[in-house]
């Protein structure tokens, strides 16, 4: 499993509608995400910036992302979402969301020693 993080800007005035759409993401879009081995997908918002994170449980991330991009329901969803978003300066060519480097992760879990 590999974790991914990314960020993108939210256009001024788009927050309420963007949030409304994400309160009821289309089942076909969620199914495409699931089929492509993505789990625990979360989008956070702060001050006009969206931060997304997910766990990838597959073996070929590029191929699974291509499957999502080819899905007709996802294409319709993206056509609605794209006008709400604006790229962060420095986003690499070919990317829509800015990929982020994971610097730290603590999973905890049952074998974590108690803090002293």
C-alpha positions as CSV (number, residue, x, y, z in Angstrom):
1,X,0.0,0.0,0.0
2,X,1.2,3.5,-0.8
3,X,-0.3,6.8,0.4
4,X,-0.7,9.8,-2.0
5,X,-1.3,13.4,-1.1
6,X,-2.2,16.3,-3.4
7,X,-3.5,19.8,-3.4
8,X,-5.3,22.2,-5.7
9,X,-6.9,25.6,-5.3
10,X,-10.7,26.1,-5.0
11,X,-12.0,29.1,-6.9
12,X,-13.5,31.9,-4.9
13,X,-17.2,31.4,-4.4
14,X,-17.1,27.7,-5.3
15,X,-17.0,26.3,-1.8
16,X,-20.7,25.8,-1.1
17,X,-21.4,24.0,-4.4
18,X,-18.2,22.0,-4.3
19,X,-19.1,20.8,-0.8
20,X,-22.7,20.0,-1.9
21,X,-21.5,17.8,-4.8
22,X,-19.1,16.0,-2.5
23,X,-21.8,15.3,0.1
24,X,-23.4,13.0,-2.6
25,X,-20.7,11.8,-4.9
26,X,-22.2,9.7,-7.7
27,X,-22.1,6.0,-7.0
28,X,-20.6,5.3,-10.5
29,X,-17.6,7.6,-9.6
30,X,-17.1,5.9,-6.3
31,X,-17.2,2.5,-8.0
32,X,-14.5,3.5,-10.5
33,X,-12.3,4.8,-7.6
34,X,-12.8,1.5,-5.8
35,X,-12.1,-0.7,-8.9
36,X,-8.9,1.2,-9.3
37,X,-7.6,0.1,-5.9
38,X,-8.0,3.4,-4.1
39,X,-9.1,3.3,-0.4
40,X,-9.5,5.9,2.3
41,X,-9.8,8.8,-0.1
42,X,-10.3,12.1,1.7
43,X,-10.5,15.7,0.6
44,X,-9.9,18.5,3.2
45,X,-10.4,22.2,2.7
46,X,-8.7,25.2,4.3
47,X,-8.7,28.8,3.1
48,X,-9.3,28.1,-0.6
49,X,-7.0,25.1,-0.8
50,X,-8.2,21.5,-1.2
51,X,-5.9,18.8,0.1
52,X,-6.6,15.2,-1.0
53,X,-5.1,12.0,0.3
54,X,-5.7,8.3,-0.4
55,X,-4.2,4.9,-0.1
56,X,-3.4,2.9,-3.2
57,X,-3.6,-0.9,-2.8
58,X,-2.8,-1.9,-6.4
59,X,0.3,-2.8,-8.3
60,X,0.2,-0.4,-11.3
61,X,-0.9,3.1,-10.2
62,X,-0.6,4.6,-13.7
63,X,-2.8,1.9,-15.2
64,X,-5.4,2.3,-12.5
65,X,-5.4,6.1,-12.9
66,X,-5.9,5.6,-16.6
67,X,-8.9,3.4,-15.9
68,X,-10.4,6.1,-13.7
69,X,-9.8,8.7,-16.4
70,X,-11.4,6.5,-19.1
71,X,-14.6,6.0,-17.0
72,X,-17.5,7.9,-18.6
73,X,-19.2,8.8,-15.3
74,X,-15.8,10.1,-13.9
75,X,-15.3,12.2,-17.1
76,X,-18.8,13.8,-16.5
77,X,-17.9,14.4,-12.8
78,X,-14.6,16.0,-13.7
79,X,-16.3,18.2,-16.2
80,X,-18.4,19.6,-13.4
81,X,-15.6,19.8,-10.8
82,X,-12.9,21.3,-13.0
83,X,-14.4,24.8,-13.2
84,X,-14.4,24.9,-9.3
85,X,-10.7,24.2,-9.1
86,X,-7.6,26.1,-10.0
87,X,-4.1,24.8,-10.2
88,X,-1.4,25.6,-7.6
89,X,1.6,27.4,-9.0
90,X,4.4,24.9,-9.8
91,X,2.0,22.0,-10.6
92,X,4.0,19.7,-13.0
93,X,3.0,19.5,-16.6
94,X,0.4,16.8,-17.1
95,X,-0.9,17.0,-13.6
96,X,-4.1,18.7,-12.5
97,X,-3.6,18.4,-8.7
98,X,-0.2,19.2,-7.3
99,X,1.4,15.9,-6.1
100,X,2.8,16.2,-2.5
101,X,5.8,14.4,-1.0
102,X,5.0,12.4,2.1
103,X,7.4,13.5,4.9
104,X,6.0,11.7,7.9
105,X,3.4,9.1,8.7
106,X,2.6,7.5,12.1
107,X,0.3,4.6,11.9
108,X,0.1,3.7,15.6
109,X,-1.4,0.3,15.8
110,X,-1.4,-2.3,18.5
111,X,2.4,-2.6,18.8
112,X,3.0,1.1,19.5
113,X,4.6,1.5,22.9
114,X,2.8,3.7,25.4
115,X,4.1,7.2,25.6
116,X,6.0,7.9,28.8
